[in-house]
Structures are given as structure tokens and as C-alpha cells.
Amino acid sequence: MEPYRLREWRVPVGRLFTCGRPGRSKWKDASRVPEKALRDWVQNLPEGKLVVVSLLGQKPDGTSEYSFYPFRGGYDPSDESVPTFEAWLAKHYPERGIVVREHPTVDFRPIPQETLQRAATDIDNLLQPGETVVLMDSGGETRTGAVCRFLKLQEKFG
């Protein structure tokens, strides 16, 4: 089910969710994520205006974690005419008004302290006016979990 590992966290103001990248549930090892997976991911995100805080960056071998997708960093990473993730979302899902904030990291590696601090500050600043934030990494657990632990948050159950 998309989004993979969608979880909500307890925050004083706003709403915070964590999840895996689009297509992670069924196309973990695919070289290309089908458009249907992207559509399912977007359609099953929390309703309303959203800010996606992405921790996607690179695999340990240097491959872009966006290499599975039809947006920048994807199928042809050198093509500057290809839209960014945010621009792609705006084109295909304009009614959602999704904003994307990038804090690139390396999969399977600890998040550098500076990046962790910047992502946490960004999330805090977004939550204060009551925004809904979706924090995303490849699998929806390791890097997103590190940010939530840094923020001293607990997962919301039930």
C-alpha cells in the first residue's frame, strides 16, 4: 500500500507523518516506478495542503534516489529540462498544492549532524503555523526515524 509505512507522530501543533518514497511498497527493486504507484502515493497522502520534506539523496554507490522517477534526478539525471519533484507534482496534481523541501542524505548512512539540524528546524518551522508535513525517505523508517528521535517525538497510535 502506498505510501509505504505511513505513520503519524505526536506534535504540539500541525501534523507530522513519515513514509517511504513513492513506489516503495511494491516496486522496491524496480528500475522504474510506474505512474500508477506515484498516483497511489499522492492520492493516499493525508488530505489538504502538504509540505513533503524529502531526505532522498543518493544510494551509497552515488546513484540518485530519484533514479526511479520521471522527474529531475530520475531517468536522465543530466537533463535540466526535466522538472523537479515539486514541479512534477504541481503539473500532475495541481489541486494538492504540494510543496517539497529537500534535505538530501545518503541511504544506509547516518544523517550528518548539520543536515539533521536543518531538517529538524525546517519541520519545526513548518509545524508552528499548523502545516501538515510528510517526512519521506526511501523506506520510511531509518532516516525519518532519526529525525523524529532528534525532535524527541513519539509515534501516534490509534
N, CA, C and O of each residue as an XYZ file, in Angstrom:
632
protein
N       0.847     -1.192      0.000
C       0.000      0.000      0.000
C       0.884      1.244      0.000
O       1.884      1.326      0.714
N       0.500      2.165     -0.788
C       1.194      3.444     -0.855
C       0.445      4.473     -0.018
O      -0.784      4.432      0.033
N       1.128      5.369      0.623
C       2.558      5.414      0.879
C       2.989      4.322      1.869
O       2.291      4.014      2.836
N       4.144      3.761      1.593
C       4.711      2.697      2.405
C       5.075      3.226      3.789
O       5.703      4.277      3.920
N       4.674      2.489      4.809
C       4.956      2.825      6.215
C       4.487      4.229      6.607
O       5.190      4.938      7.327
N       3.334      4.622      6.150
C       2.791      5.933      6.527
C       2.447      5.903      8.012
O       1.639      5.089      8.459
N       3.071      6.801      8.767
C       2.862      6.874     10.219
C       2.670      8.322     10.626
O       3.234      9.236     10.024
N       1.862      8.513     11.657
C       1.670      9.860     12.202
C       2.399      9.955     13.532
O       2.483      8.982     14.282
N       2.927     11.148     13.813
C       3.700     11.405     15.028
C       3.001     12.459     15.865
O       2.318     13.333     15.331
N       3.172     12.377     17.183
C       2.593     13.366     18.094
C       3.410     14.643     18.031
O       4.615     14.643     18.285
N       2.731     15.736     17.688
C       3.364     17.054     17.666
C       2.397     18.043     18.312
O       1.182     17.862     18.232
N       2.932     19.096     18.959
C       2.044     20.055     19.642
C       1.132     20.834     18.699
O      -0.014     21.129     19.042
N       1.639     21.165     17.513
C       0.878     21.959     16.542
C       1.097     21.354     15.162
O       2.189     20.875     14.857
N       0.068     21.375     14.334
C       0.179     20.810     12.993
C       0.096     19.297     13.028
O      -0.309     18.704     14.027
N       0.487     18.683     11.919
C       0.503     17.223     11.825
C       1.781     16.799     11.133
O       2.214     17.430     10.169
N       2.390     15.718     11.630
C       3.612     15.188     11.037
C       3.431     13.707     10.745
O       3.028     12.927     11.607
N       3.742     13.338      9.498
C       3.712     11.947      9.058
C       5.088     11.589      8.516
O       5.829     12.457      8.054
N       5.422     10.305      8.575
C       6.615      9.800      7.910
C       6.179      8.688      6.962
O       5.165      8.029      7.188
N       6.957      8.487      5.897
C       6.653      7.414      4.953
C       7.849      7.162      4.042
O       8.835      7.900      4.043
N       7.722      6.091      3.266
C       8.718      5.759      2.254
C       8.420      6.468      0.949
O       7.339      7.022      0.748
N       9.387      6.436      0.087
C       9.275      7.070     -1.230
C       8.159      6.445     -2.056
O       7.762      5.310     -1.793
N       7.646      7.165     -3.049
C       6.612      6.592     -3.912
C       7.093      5.289     -4.559
O       8.209      5.211     -5.073
N       6.233      4.278     -4.524
C       6.548      3.005     -5.153
C       7.290      2.015     -4.273
O       7.523      0.877     -4.680
N       7.657      2.428     -3.092
C       8.459      1.566     -2.209
C       7.725      0.280     -1.826
O       8.366     -0.752     -1.625
N       6.412      0.321     -1.723
C       5.669     -0.850     -1.252
C       5.772     -2.044     -2.194
O       5.915     -3.175     -1.728
N       5.704     -1.825     -3.495
C       5.691     -2.941     -4.448
C       6.826     -2.909     -5.457
O       7.120     -3.925     -6.085
N       7.465     -1.762     -5.622
C       8.482     -1.632     -6.651
C       9.842     -1.269     -6.047
O      10.582     -0.454     -6.598
N      10.150     -1.880     -4.923
C      11.390     -1.606     -4.193
C      12.624     -1.799     -5.072
O      13.558     -0.999     -5.016
N      12.628     -2.854     -5.878
C      13.802     -3.191     -6.678
C      13.646     -2.881     -8.158
O      14.498     -3.253     -8.964
N      12.566     -2.204     -8.519
C      12.333     -1.878     -9.932
C      13.245     -0.749    -10.384
O      13.600      0.126     -9.594
N      13.619     -0.771    -11.642
C      14.451      0.313    -12.168
C      13.623      1.560    -12.464
O      14.154      2.670    -12.519
N      12.318      1.368    -12.654
C      11.389      2.485    -12.867
C      10.113      2.238    -12.084
O       9.555      1.141    -12.103
N       9.666      3.267    -11.402
C       8.415      3.182    -10.655
C       7.291      3.598    -11.600
O       7.351      4.673    -12.196
N       6.258      2.747    -11.743
C       5.168      3.095    -12.666
C       4.358      4.300    -12.179
O       4.264      4.576    -10.983
N       3.783      4.997    -13.147
C       2.963      6.172    -12.836
C       1.847      5.840    -11.846
O       1.486      6.677    -11.018
N       1.301      4.634    -11.926
C       0.237      4.218    -11.013
C       0.710      4.286     -9.562
O      -0.058      4.688     -8.688
N       1.944      3.904     -9.292
C       2.475      3.950     -7.924
C       2.584      5.390     -7.443
O       2.294      5.683     -6.283
N       2.999      6.284     -8.328
C       3.077      7.705     -7.977
C       1.683      8.249     -7.692
O       1.481      8.993     -6.732
N       0.735      7.877     -8.524
C      -0.655      8.320     -8.334
C      -1.206      7.800     -6.998
O      -1.822      8.551     -6.242
N      -0.982      6.512     -6.714
C      -1.459      5.934     -5.455
C      -0.807      6.614     -4.258
O      -1.469      6.868     -3.251
N       0.477      6.909     -4.362
C       1.211      7.566     -3.269
C       0.576      8.919     -2.966
O       0.270      9.227     -1.814
N       0.380      9.722     -4.005
C      -0.194     11.061     -3.819
C      -1.632     10.967     -3.300
O      -2.002     11.683     -2.370
N      -2.430     10.100     -3.888
C      -3.836     10.004     -3.505
C      -4.036      9.507     -2.074
O      -5.059      9.805     -1.458
N      -3.078      8.757     -1.538
C      -3.210      8.222     -0.190
C      -2.448      9.017      0.869
O      -2.401      8.618      2.032
N      -1.860     10.128      0.472
C      -1.258     11.024      1.461
C      -2.382     11.685      2.260
O      -3.528     11.704      1.811
N      -2.068     12.227      3.435
C      -3.101     12.952      4.195
C      -3.735     14.046      3.328
O      -3.081     14.625      2.460
N      -4.994     14.309      3.576
C      -5.731     15.309      2.791
C      -5.273     16.720      3.128
O      -4.666     16.965      4.171
N      -5.575     17.632      2.227
C      -5.270     19.042      2.448
C      -3.902     19.439      1.921
O      -3.208     18.666      1.262
N      -3.547     20.667      2.236
C      -2.258     21.221      1.820
C      -1.136     20.485      2.549
O      -1.233     20.221      3.748
N      -0.077     20.158      1.819
C       1.032     19.388      2.392
C       2.376     19.996      2.045
O       2.545     20.648      1.015
N       3.327     19.762      2.937
C       4.727     20.010      2.638
C       5.436     18.678      2.797
O       5.407     18.082      3.873
N       6.073     18.207      1.729
C       6.867     16.985      1.784
C       8.308     17.390      2.063
O       8.910     18.145      1.299
N       8.852     16.886      3.155
C      10.261     17.099      3.476
C      10.965     15.814      3.078
O      10.787     14.771      3.706
N      11.770     15.906      2.021
C      12.420     14.732      1.454
C      13.848     14.597      1.960
O      14.629     15.548      1.942
N      14.170     13.379      2.413
C      15.544     13.043      2.797
C      16.219     12.242      1.694
O      17.351     11.785      1.858
N      15.520     12.068      0.555
C      16.123     11.326     -0.546
C      17.338     12.070     -1.078
O      17.336     13.296     -1.190
N      18.349     11.325     -1.395
C      19.574     11.898     -1.946
C      20.240     10.893     -2.848
O      19.954     10.825     -4.043
N      21.150     10.097     -2.259
C      21.897      9.118     -3.048
C      21.937      7.773     -2.347
O      21.805      7.674     -1.127
N      22.125      6.738     -3.161
C      22.468      5.419     -2.654
C      23.964      5.462     -2.332
O      24.664      6.353     -2.813
N      24.465      4.523     -1.535
C      25.898      4.540     -1.206
C      26.826      4.521     -2.427
O      27.954      5.007     -2.344
N      26.365      3.965     -3.566
C      27.203      3.936     -4.772
C      27.142      5.238     -5.571
O      27.750      5.341     -6.637
N      26.414      6.227     -5.066
C      26.309      7.521     -5.735
C      25.105      7.671     -6.639
O      24.859      8.766     -7.146
N      24.344      6.611     -6.860
C      23.138      6.668     -7.679
C      22.085      7.538     -6.988
O      21.877      7.433     -5.779
N      21.438      8.378     -7.754
C      20.371      9.217     -7.209
C      19.200      8.358     -6.741
O      18.796      7.415     -7.422
N      18.658      8.697     -5.563
C      17.464      8.004     -5.095
C      16.222      8.422     -5.887
O      15.143      7.863     -5.692
N      16.373      9.389     -6.766
C      15.290      9.776     -7.664
C      15.406      9.052     -9.001
O      14.615      9.309     -9.908
N      16.377      8.153     -9.138
C      16.624      7.495    -10.419
C      15.450      6.640    -10.898
O      15.422      6.248    -12.065
N      14.497      6.345    -10.042
C      13.341      5.512    -10.384
C      12.208      6.312    -11.025
O      11.206      5.735    -11.447
N      12.359      7.638    -11.099
C      11.219      8.513    -11.383
C      11.404      9.385    -12.618
O      12.524      9.602    -13.080
N      10.259      9.894    -13.156
C      10.308     10.752    -14.336
C      10.582     12.219    -14.015
O      10.299     13.082    -14.845
N      11.125     12.527    -12.834
C      11.466     13.906    -12.517
C      12.962     14.015    -12.280
O      13.661     13.003    -12.250
N      13.458     15.234    -12.112
C      14.896     15.506    -12.049
C      15.610     14.559    -11.097
O      15.160     14.299     -9.981
N      16.749     14.048    -11.585
C      17.492     13.053    -10.831
C      17.061     11.652    -11.211
O      17.643     10.665    -10.762
N      16.026     11.574    -12.050
C      15.447     10.298    -12.424
C      16.060      9.689    -13.650
O      17.280      9.554    -13.749
N      15.208      9.318    -14.596
C      15.635      8.539    -15.747
C      16.842      9.119    -16.466
O      17.731      8.376    -16.882
N      16.883     10.425    -16.615
C      18.038     11.080    -17.239
C      18.478     12.224    -16.325
O      18.044     13.362    -16.503
N      19.342     11.924    -15.343
C      19.702     12.932    -14.340
C      20.414     14.163    -14.896
O      20.465     15.199    -14.233
N      20.962     14.060    -16.101
C      21.678     15.207    -16.665
C      20.751     16.170    -17.419
O      21.182     17.255    -17.809
N      19.504     15.793    -17.626
C      18.562     16.605    -18.397
C      17.938     17.679    -17.509
O      17.027     17.394    -16.731
N      18.423     18.901    -17.623
C      17.929     20.028    -16.817
C      16.509     20.442    -17.195
O      15.859     21.169    -16.443
N      16.021     19.991    -18.346
C      14.655     20.347    -18.747
C      13.619     19.493    -18.014
O      12.429     19.807    -18.039
N      14.060     18.425    -17.368
C      13.156     17.557    -16.621
C      12.759     18.283    -15.342
O      13.616     18.851    -14.664
N      11.466     18.272    -15.002
C      11.028     19.017    -13.817
C      11.544     18.403    -12.514
O      11.852     17.213    -12.449
N      11.630     19.236    -11.486
C      11.940     18.754    -10.140
C      10.752     17.944     -9.629
O       9.693     17.937    -10.256
N      10.918     17.274     -8.514
C       9.830     16.516     -7.893
C       8.652     17.449     -7.617
O       7.507     17.114     -7.923
N       8.928     18.610     -7.043
C       7.860     19.562     -6.734
C       7.144     20.029     -7.999
O       5.916     20.094     -8.028
N       7.905     20.353     -9.042
C       7.292     20.818    -10.293
C       6.482     19.696    -10.947
O       5.420     19.946    -11.517
N       6.978     18.474    -10.865
C       6.254     17.328    -11.407
C       4.922     17.140    -10.665
O       3.886     16.921    -11.291
N       4.957     17.227     -9.332
C       3.734     17.122     -8.529
C       2.755     18.239     -8.882
O       1.554     18.004     -9.011
N       3.276     19.455     -9.037
C       2.422     20.603     -9.370
C       1.758     20.426    -10.730
O       0.606     20.818    -10.915
N       2.471     19.845    -11.673
C       1.915     19.631    -13.011
C       0.840     18.545    -12.994
O      -0.215     18.709    -13.607
N       1.098     17.445    -12.302
C       0.186     16.299    -12.324
C      -0.901     16.339    -11.250
O      -1.957     15.727    -11.407
N      -0.638     17.064    -10.159
C      -1.590     17.130     -9.048
C      -1.700     18.565     -8.538
O      -1.463     18.815     -7.356
N      -2.055     19.513     -9.409
C      -2.089     20.927     -9.005
C      -3.070     21.204     -7.865
O      -2.855     22.114     -7.065
N      -4.137     20.424     -7.794
C      -5.138     20.629     -6.749
C      -4.597     20.334     -5.357
O      -5.162     20.805     -4.369
N      -3.522     19.569     -5.257
C      -2.954     19.230     -3.949
C      -2.043     20.343     -3.414
O      -1.882     20.473     -2.200
N      -1.456     21.135     -4.291
C      -0.590     22.224     -3.847
C       0.588     21.761     -2.998
O       0.979     22.440     -2.048
N       1.149     20.611     -3.339
C       2.230     20.039     -2.527
C       3.531     20.799     -2.743
O       3.964     21.016     -3.874
N       4.141     21.196     -1.637
C       5.449     21.846     -1.634
C       6.463     20.796     -1.212
O       6.172     19.974     -0.343
N       7.656     20.807     -1.813
C       8.699     19.845     -1.458
C       9.917     20.598     -0.948
O      10.403     21.527     -1.592
N      10.400     20.188      0.210
C      11.645     20.709      0.783
C      12.657     19.578      0.744
O      12.367     18.468      1.190
N      13.832     19.848      0.221
C      14.870     18.816      0.049
C      15.962     18.954      1.106
O      16.507     20.035      1.329
N      16.261     17.839      1.742
C      17.387     17.722      2.669
C      18.096     16.417      2.310
O      17.937     15.414      3.006
N      18.893     16.424      1.209
C      19.480     15.187      0.696
C      20.421     14.502      1.694
O      21.216     15.140      2.383
N      20.291     13.179      1.735
C      21.116     12.339      2.584
C      21.587     11.142      1.761
O      21.256     11.023      0.581
N      22.355     10.262      2.388
C      22.821      9.044      1.732
C      22.165      7.850      2.430
O      22.269      7.690      3.646
N      21.490      7.020      1.637
C      20.810      5.843      2.159
C      21.808      4.927      2.874
O      22.948      4.786      2.431
N      21.389      4.318      3.955
C      22.189      3.389      4.762
C      23.328      4.059      5.517
O      24.194      3.373      6.060
N      23.339      5.374      5.559
C      24.373      6.091      6.315
C      23.709      7.040      7.298
O      22.625      7.557      7.028
N      24.357      7.276      8.447
C      23.792      8.249      9.388
C      23.666      9.626      8.733
O      24.480     10.004      7.891
N      22.651     10.353      9.126
C      22.445     11.708      8.613
C      23.489     12.616      9.256
O      23.605     12.631     10.481
N      24.250     13.371      8.468
C      25.197     14.318      9.065
C      24.473     15.273     10.018
O      23.343     15.684      9.755
N      25.124     15.614     11.108
C      24.516     16.444     12.150
C      23.950     17.749     11.592
O      22.860     18.169     11.980
N      24.672     18.377     10.700
C      24.218     19.647     10.110
C      22.917     19.454      9.321
O      22.000     20.269      9.423
N      22.841     18.379      8.538
C      21.633     18.085      7.758
C      20.467     17.735      8.684
O      19.334     18.158      8.458
N      20.762     16.957      9.726
C      19.742     16.587     10.708
C      19.159     17.837     11.366
O      17.942     17.959     11.511
N      20.028     18.758     11.760
C      19.593     20.005     12.399
C      18.763     20.853     11.437
O      17.729     21.396     11.824
N      19.213     20.969     10.185
C      18.469     21.766      9.196
C      17.081     21.175      8.928
O      16.094     21.907      8.858
N      17.012     19.841      8.779
C      15.719     19.195      8.522
C      14.789     19.377      9.719
O      13.608     19.679      9.549
N      15.318     19.194     10.926
C      14.505     19.341     12.146
C      14.003     20.773     12.294
O      12.842     20.987     12.643
N      14.852     21.740     12.037
C      14.453     23.149     12.122
C      13.385     23.463     11.079
O      12.410     24.155     11.371
N      13.571     22.957      9.876
C      12.602     23.157      8.807
C      11.236     22.597      9.228
O      10.213     23.264      9.075
N      11.229     21.376      9.756
C       9.980     20.747     10.189
C       9.339     21.547     11.318
O       8.138     21.812     11.279
N      10.122     21.934     12.319
C       9.595     22.756     13.419
C       8.947     24.033     12.888
O       7.839     24.393     13.288
N       9.651     24.710     11.983
C       9.126     25.965     11.425
C       7.854     25.746     10.612
O       6.974     26.608     10.600
N       7.747     24.613      9.938
C       6.544     24.317      9.153
C       5.370     23.956     10.053
O       4.231     24.326      9.767
N       5.635     23.243     11.128
C       4.557     22.810     12.019
C       3.957     23.959     12.830
O       2.768     23.926     13.148
N       4.753     24.968     13.171
C       4.287     26.054     14.049
C       3.006     26.723     13.568
O       2.117     26.968     14.383
N       2.872     27.028     12.282
C       1.596     27.623     11.849
C       0.511     26.586     11.568
O      -0.557     26.930     11.063
N       0.778     25.315     11.892
C      -0.247     24.295     11.739
C      -0.217     23.510     10.443
O      -1.204     22.865     10.088
N       0.899     23.555      9.730
C       1.020     22.817      8.469
C       0.977     21.308      8.699
O       1.236     20.828      9.803
N       0.646     20.574      7.645
C       0.779     19.130      7.631
C       2.050     18.812      6.865
O       2.212     19.213      5.712
N       2.951     18.087      7.517
C       4.266     17.768      6.962
C       4.374     16.260      6.781
O       3.993     15.488      7.660
N       4.898     15.851      5.632
C       5.185     14.445      5.365
C       6.696     14.334      5.179
O       7.252     14.848      4.209
N       7.344     13.663      6.111
C       8.796     13.443      6.072
C       9.043     12.105      5.389
O       8.515     11.080      5.821
N       9.844     12.108      4.324
C       9.992     10.928      3.474
C      11.458     10.534      3.317
O      12.329     11.381      3.120
N      11.706      9.232      3.408
C      12.996      8.678      2.998
C      12.706      7.464      2.122
O      11.562      7.259      1.718
N      13.696      6.676      1.829
C      13.497      5.551      0.925
C      12.513      4.526      1.473
O      11.565      4.149      0.783
N      12.723      4.074      2.699
C      11.871      3.039      3.271
C      10.890      3.523      4.309
O      10.067      2.742      4.786
N      10.953      4.792      4.676
C      10.005      5.348      5.632
C      10.279      5.009      7.075
O       9.367      5.025      7.901
N      11.543      4.698      7.396
C      11.799      4.304      8.771
C      13.151      4.777      9.323
O      13.186      5.422     10.371
N      14.236      4.477      8.657
C      15.550      4.712      9.254
C      15.898      6.194      9.354
O      16.091      6.712     10.454
N      15.979      6.875      8.222
C      16.344      8.296      8.260
C      15.222      9.158      8.826
O      15.474     10.095      9.584
N      13.980      8.840      8.455
C      12.863      9.603      9.024
C      12.809      9.390     10.536
O      12.525     10.322     11.288
N      13.081      8.171     10.974
C      13.098      7.864     12.400
C      14.176      8.635     13.136
O      13.971      9.070     14.269
N      15.330      8.808     12.495
C      16.423      9.572     13.118
C      15.997     11.021     13.345
O      16.304     11.604     14.385
N      15.296     11.596     12.381
C      14.827     12.982     12.525
C      13.785     13.059     13.643
O      13.826     13.977     14.463
N      12.863     12.114     13.683
C      11.826     12.123     14.727
C      12.439     11.919     16.116
O      11.991     12.538     17.081
N      13.453     11.064     16.229
C      14.139     10.894     17.521
C      14.868     12.178     17.906
O      14.866     12.569     19.073
N      15.486     12.828     16.934
C      16.177     14.094     17.184
C      15.190     15.135     17.719
O      15.527     15.926     18.600
N      13.974     15.125     17.178
C      12.921     16.051     17.615
C      12.228     15.573     18.894
O      11.354     16.258     19.424
N      12.625     14.391     19.385
C      12.054     13.793     20.612
C      10.547     13.548     20.479
O       9.772     13.829     21.393
N      10.158     13.018     19.315
C       8.743     12.743     19.050
C       8.417     11.286     19.296
O       9.294     10.422     19.267
N       7.152     11.028     19.535
C       6.651      9.670     19.664
C       5.603      9.433     18.594
O       4.842     10.329     18.229
N       5.585      8.207     18.102
C       4.596      7.838     17.103
C       3.204      7.874     17.719
O       3.014      7.506     18.879
N       2.242      8.317     16.935
C       0.851      8.400     17.378
C       0.164      7.095     16.987
O       0.158      6.723     15.814
N      -0.401      6.415     17.943
C      -1.122      5.163     17.664
C      -2.599      5.374     17.887
O      -3.014      6.043     18.833
N      -3.404      4.778     16.981
C      -4.856      4.800     17.152
C      -5.464      6.085     16.985
O      -6.682      6.213     17.108
